[in-house]
Amino acid sequence: MKKLKKLAAAIVILSLSPLCMAQRCNRTANPVVLTDDEVPVFITIGQSNADGSAFADAGEDRRLSAWYDNPDSNPGLMKIWYRSCYIVNQSDGARWVFDGTTEDVAPGWLNLYYKNDNLNGRTMMNMIHGYGTWSAGAAGRRGMEGEFGMHFQQAFPGKELYIIKLGCSGSQIETWASSSDSHNWDYFYENLYKPAINDLLSKGKKPRLAGIWWMQGEGNGADSKEHYLPLLKALINKCRTRLGFPDAHIYIGHIVKPGESLTNPAASVQYGQGVRDAQDAVVNPEDENFIPNVSVIDAKDSPFDKDNLHWGHVGINKIGKKIAAEVISAGNRGEWAVFCLSAFKGSAACQHAGTDDSGLAL
């Protein structure tokens, strides 16, 4: 009994020590080991449910506004790379991203926000089908990044976060992953990703990848597993070899089966079993197509909008909270991917984190 009392007293003393108080000694403490010049980067790519097509819910907006508009809770450390762009349908059914109006704000980092307000220097970047982020239609739609960012900042107070996002509504995986039509990948890489990363590097910041969210599949709903799986594997490989993060963690939005949604049994009107089978294959350790460091984000408890195709505002925020939980947990384990400058420049391939010999200390 005396030993137990001494142990309890020691715990109390430790909890009141200056070091422990500085680190808060609770679950919101910041155990992520980053050097002073390392900054977390998060990437979102895919089609409309990645972009965020949820109609705004007043209650969700009030909740997020109370946090984002309060400087005590939101110190303005989170940024998202913005570029005015919109979507054009092609004659073969593909959907491609192009530059938007020159009357919009110039490309660059804006403050991460819970909605589109780019002319005031803040956004969550939402393209809304054929409309650009500058349009009136885009102002009423929401994506997951607002919810994601709030939880990230709460978990890591004082940490910067840089988001790079491009969602092209209705786009098929081919235009992201294939060699015959890589338009949307090329636009993302050349016009968003490279400028954003180069800007960070020019400021002496070294990126650490907190994760990549790939949300796409409805555009390939009619395709077989045999068609979709090689493209999904090619996209994962492209993310790891072209972006400079060989150990990138890929989070795949699980396509919801009809009847699987807990709130909308009629949802997922563009579901494809082939897509779902391919998603399941790459995350199954028992499958020959298994790829390490890839996981799915389940969405059957995320309510859909009335179109039974896109998640509603409550639903998309549930997704943001789930992804944030995964990213925060990975950060707490020290698993955010290290940047490889040689791979990013295309001059060499880094096989593992920390192997770059280009002069940038990793």
Residue pairs with C-beta under 8 A, 6 or more apart in sequence:
14 20
15 25
23 29
23 30
28 154
28 155
28 157
30 155
30 156
30 157
30 158
30 159
31 332
32 156
32 159
32 331
32 332
32 334
32 336
33 334
34 40
34 159
34 208
35 206
37 204
37 205
37 206
38 205
38 206
38 207
38 208
39 160
39 161
39 162
39 200
39 205
39 206
39 207
39 208
40 152
40 156
40 159
40 160
40 161
40 162
40 207
40 208
40 209
40 210
40 331
40 336
41 161
41 162
41 163
41 164
41 197
41 200
41 207
41 208
41 209
41 210
42 148
42 161
42 162
42 163
42 164
42 209
42 210
42 211
42 212
42 213
42 327
43 163
43 164
43 165
43 193
43 209
43 211
43 212
43 213
43 239
43 243
44 50
44 143
44 144
44 145
44 163
44 164
44 165
44 166
44 167
44 212
44 213
44 215
45 165
45 166
45 167
45 176
45 188
45 212
45 213
45 214
45 216
46 167
46 168
46 171
46 176
46 213
46 214
46 215
46 216
46 253
47 167
47 168
47 169
47 170
47 171
47 215
47 216
47 217
47 218
47 219
48 129
48 167
48 169
48 170
48 218
48 310
49 167
49 215
49 216
49 218
49 253
49 310
49 311
49 316
50 143
50 165
50 167
50 213
50 214
50 215
50 216
50 253
51 125
51 126
51 127
51 128
51 143
51 165
51 166
51 167
51 168
51 169
52 124
52 126
52 141
52 142
52 143
52 144
52 145
52 167
52 316
53 126
53 128
53 129
53 141
53 169
53 305
53 310
53 311
54 141
54 142
54 143
54 305
54 310
54 311
54 312
54 313
54 315
54 316
55 140
55 141
55 142
55 305
55 312
55 313
56 115
56 140
56 141
56 142
56 313
57 142
57 312
57 313
57 314
60 142
60 313
60 314
60 317
61 114
61 115
61 142
61 313
64 114
64 146
64 147
64 150
65 114
67 73
67 74
67 150
68 74
68 113
68 114
68 146
68 150
73 153
73 154
74 150
74 153
75 153
75 157
75 158
76 111
77 153
77 158
77 159
77 160
77 161
78 111
78 112
78 149
78 152
78 153
78 160
78 161
78 162
78 163
79 109
79 110
79 111
79 112
79 160
79 161
79 162
79 163
80 109
80 110
80 111
80 112
80 123
80 124
80 125
80 145
80 162
80 163
80 164
80 165
81 107
81 108
81 109
81 110
81 162
81 163
81 164
81 165
81 192
81 195
81 196
82 105
82 107
82 108
82 109
82 110
82 118
82 123
82 125
82 133
83 99
83 107
83 191
83 192
84 99
84 100
84 101
84 102
84 104
84 105
84 107
84 132
84 133
84 134
85 97
85 98
85 99
85 100
85 127
85 132
85 133
85 166
85 187
85 191
86 97
86 98
86 100
86 127
86 130
86 131
86 132
86 135
87 95
87 96
87 97
87 98
87 127
87 129
87 130
87 168
87 169
87 170
88 95
88 96
88 98
88 130
89 95
89 130
89 170
90 96
93 172
94 171
94 172
94 174
94 175
94 181
94 183
95 168
95 169
95 170
95 171
95 172
95 175
95 184
95 219
96 168
96 171
96 175
96 183
96 184
96 187
97 127
97 166
97 168
97 183
97 184
97 187
97 188
98 187
99 191
100 132
100 133
100 134
101 132
101 134
103 134
104 118
104 119
104 132
104 133
104 134
105 118
105 119
105 121
107 191
107 195
108 199
109 162
109 196
109 199
110 118
110 121
110 122
110 123
111 121
111 122
111 123
112 122
112 123
112 124
112 145
112 146
112 149
112 161
112 163
113 122
113 123
113 124
113 146
114 124
114 142
114 146
114 147
114 150
115 123
115 124
115 126
115 139
115 142
115 146
116 123
116 124
116 125
116 126
116 133
116 138
116 139
116 141
117 123
117 139
118 125
118 133
118 134
119 134
123 133
124 142
124 143
124 145
124 146
125 133
125 143
125 145
125 165
126 133
126 138
126 141
126 142
126 143
126 167
127 133
127 138
127 167
127 168
127 169
128 135
128 137
128 138
128 141
128 169
129 169
129 170
130 169
131 137
131 138
132 138
142 313
142 316
142 317
143 165
143 167
143 316
144 213
144 316
144 317
144 319
144 320
144 323
145 163
145 165
145 320
146 317
146 320
147 316
147 317
147 319
147 320
147 321
147 324
148 320
148 321
148 323
148 324
148 327
149 161
149 163
151 320
151 321
151 324
151 325
151 328
152 159
152 161
152 210
152 324
152 327
152 328
153 159
153 161
155 324
155 328
155 331
156 328
156 331
161 210
162 196
162 200
162 207
164 192
164 193
164 196
164 197
165 192
166 184
166 187
166 188
166 192
167 215
168 175
168 184
170 218
170 219
171 184
171 216
171 219
172 219
172 220
173 216
173 217
173 219
173 220
173 228
173 231
173 232
173 235
174 180
174 181
174 231
175 181
175 182
175 183
175 184
175 185
176 182
176 184
176 185
176 188
176 216
176 235
177 185
177 231
177 232
177 234
177 235
177 238
178 231
178 234
185 238
189 242
189 243
193 243
197 207
197 244
197 344
200 206
200 207
201 207
201 341
206 339
206 360
206 362
207 244
207 245
207 339
208 336
208 337
208 338
208 339
209 243
209 245
209 248
209 249
209 336
209 337
209 339
210 327
210 330
210 331
210 336
211 248
211 249
211 250
211 251
211 323
211 326
211 327
211 330
211 336
212 239
212 243
212 248
212 249
212 250
212 251
213 251
213 253
213 297
213 323
214 235
214 239
214 250
214 251
214 252
214 253
215 252
215 253
216 253
217 228
217 253
217 255
217 272
217 275
217 276
217 279
218 255
218 268
218 270
218 271
218 272
218 309
219 270
220 227
220 228
220 272
220 274
220 275
221 270
221 271
221 272
221 275
222 272
223 272
223 274
223 275
224 274
225 273
225 274
225 275
225 277
225 278
225 281
226 274
227 274
228 272
228 274
228 275
228 278
229 277
229 278
229 281
229 282
229 289
232 278
232 279
232 282
233 282
233 289
233 291
236 250
236 282
236 291
236 294
239 245
239 248
239 250
240 246
240 247
240 248
241 343
241 349
242 343
242 346
243 343
243 344
244 339
244 340
244 341
244 343
244 344
244 350
245 337
245 338
245 339
245 340
245 343
246 337
246 340
246 343
246 349
246 350
246 351
246 352
246 353
247 293
247 337
247 338
247 352
247 353
248 293
248 337
249 293
249 294
249 295
249 330
249 335
249 337
250 291
250 293
250 294
250 295
251 295
251 296
251 297
251 323
251 326
252 279
252 282
252 283
252 294
252 295
252 296
252 297
253 296
253 297
253 299
253 319
254 276
254 279
254 296
254 297
254 298
254 299
254 300
255 268
255 271
255 272
255 275
255 276
255 279
256 267
256 268
256 271
256 299
256 300
256 302
257 268
257 271
257 276
257 300
258 265
258 266
258 267
258 268
258 269
258 271
259 265
260 268
260 300
261 267
261 268
261 300
261 302
261 303
261 304
262 300
262 301
263 301
263 303
263 304
264 303
264 304
264 308
266 308
267 304
267 308
267 309
268 304
268 308
268 309
269 307
269 308
269 309
270 309
279 296
280 287
280 296
281 287
281 289
281 290
282 289
282 290
282 291
282 294
283 290
283 291
283 294
283 295
283 296
284 290
295 326
297 319
297 322
297 323
297 326
298 322
299 311
299 315
299 318
299 319
301 318
302 311
302 312
302 314
302 315
302 316
302 318
302 319
303 311
303 312
303 314
303 315
303 318
304 310
304 311
304 312
304 315
305 311
305 312
305 315
311 318
311 319
330 336
337 353
338 353
338 354
338 362
339 356
339 360
339 362
340 350
340 353
340 355
340 356
340 362
341 356
341 358
341 359
341 360
342 348
342 349
342 350
342 356
342 357
342 358
343 349
343 350
343 356
345 358
347 358
348 356
348 358
350 356
353 362
354 362
355 362
356 362
